[in-house]
């Protein structure tokens, strides 16, 4: 877990690990709401990073709230915070680019099934035409 404190332009604490980002900033959210915002990485939709040069930089985070509405949070930071915020951006972007476990498993299952049919063809239990037909059906090519 990593924690980073942005002091300017406004005090803001960012804490994250491999699954969740917590934003702590008193007064950022409505008064009746909790002052911490927990954002599970699984709810992230997009993240954008604009490096601070002589002006403030911005980290934009778009995520899905529990009520299925989308919310965008824009975090401003000074040039001194570029490295730390870029590190957070990289962690979030890497998570978004990773294939989900379900996607990985579907590729594995598809590959295993095709390899099983290939072995059956090589062992003489299936003709080449039957193998090609099965392969096209598995891959959704028709």
C-alpha positions in Angstrom: 0.0 0.0 0.0 1.3 3.4 -0.9 0.2 6.8 0.5 0.9 10.1 -1.1 0.0 13.6 0.2 -0.5 16.4 -2.2 -0.1 19.7 -0.4 -0.8 22.2 -3.2 -3.0 23.5 -4.6 -5.2 21.8 -1.9 -4.3 19.2 0.7 -5.2 15.7 -0.5 -4.1 12.2 0.5 -4.0 9.4 -1.9 -3.6 5.8 -0.7 -3.6 2.8 -3.0 -2.6 -0.8 -3.3 -3.2 -3.4 -6.1 -7.0 -3.3 -5.6 -8.3 0.0 -4.3 -7.6 3.7 -4.4 -8.7 5.8 -1.4 -8.9 9.6 -1.7 -9.0 11.5 1.5 -9.8 15.2 1.3 -12.0 16.9 3.8 -14.5 19.1 2.1 -14.1 17.6 -1.4 -17.3 15.7 -1.3 -20.8 16.7 -0.1 -20.9 17.5 3.6 -23.2 14.6 4.5 -20.9 12.1 2.7 -17.9 10.3 4.1 -14.8 12.4 3.6 -13.0 9.3 2.1 -13.7 8.0 -1.4 -12.8 4.3 -1.9 -12.6 3.4 -5.6 -12.1 -0.3 -6.3 -9.8 -0.7 -9.4 -12.5 -3.1 -10.8 -14.9 -0.1 -11.1 -12.4 2.1 -13.0 -13.5 3.1 -16.5 -10.7 5.4 -17.6 -7.8 7.4 -16.2 -5.9 10.3 -17.8 -2.7 12.1 -16.7 -1.7 15.6 -17.7 1.8 16.4 -16.4 2.3 19.6 -14.4 4.8 22.0 -16.1 4.7 25.6 -15.0 1.0 25.2 -14.1 -1.0 22.5 -12.3 -1.1 19.0 -13.6 -4.3 16.9 -13.6 -5.2 13.3 -13.0 -8.7 12.4 -14.2 -10.3 9.3 -12.9 -13.6 8.0 -14.3 -15.3 5.2 -12.3 -18.6 3.5 -11.7 -20.3 4.2 -8.4 -22.2 1.5 -6.5 -25.5 2.9 -8.0 -24.0 2.4 -11.5 -23.7 6.1 -12.2 -20.3 7.3 -13.5 -18.3 9.8 -11.6 -15.2 11.7 -12.7 -12.7 13.0 -10.2 -10.1 15.5 -11.3 -7.0 15.8 -9.0 -4.8 18.9 -9.5 -1.2 18.9 -8.4 2.0 20.9 -8.6 5.1 20.0 -10.7 6.8 18.7 -7.5 4.1 15.9 -7.4 4.6 14.7 -11.0 6.6 11.6 -10.2 4.3 10.4 -7.4 1.1 11.1 -9.4 2.6 9.5 -12.5 3.3 6.4 -10.5 -0.4 6.2 -9.4 -1.5 6.8 -13.0 0.7 4.0 -14.2 -0.7 1.6 -11.6 -4.3 2.5 -12.6 -3.6 2.4 -16.3 -1.8 -1.0 -16.0 -4.8 -2.4 -14.2 -7.2 -1.1 -16.9 -5.0 -2.7 -19.6 -4.8 -6.1 -18.0 -7.2 -8.7 -19.4 -9.7 -10.0 -16.9 -9.4 -13.5 -15.5 -12.5 -14.5 -17.4 -10.9 -13.3 -20.7 -7.7 -15.3 -19.9 -9.7 -18.4 -19.0 -11.8 -18.2 -22.2 -8.6 -18.1 -24.3 -7.1 -21.0 -22.4 -10.3 -23.1 -22.7 -10.6 -22.3 -26.4 -6.9 -23.2 -27.0 -7.2 -26.4 -25.0 -10.3 -27.5 -26.9 -8.7 -26.8 -30.3 -5.5 -28.7 -29.2 -7.7 -31.6 -28.1 -9.4 -31.7 -31.5 -6.0 -31.4 -33.3 -4.7 -34.4 -31.3 -7.8 -36.4 -32.3 -7.2 -35.4 -36.0 -3.5 -36.4 -35.7 -4.5 -39.7 -34.1 -6.9 -40.5 -37.0 -10.1 -40.1 -35.0 -11.3 -37.2 -37.0 -10.8 -36.0 -40.6 -9.1 -32.7 -41.5 -12.5 -31.3 -42.7 -14.2 -32.2 -39.4 -11.3 -30.6 -37.5 -11.5 -27.4 -39.5 -15.3 -27.3 -39.0 -14.9 -27.7 -35.2 -12.1 -25.1 -35.1 -14.3 -22.6 -37.0 -17.2 -23.2 -34.7 -15.0 -22.7 -31.6 -13.5 -19.5 -32.9 -16.8 -18.2 -34.1 -15.8 -18.1 -37.8 -18.5 -19.3 -40.1 
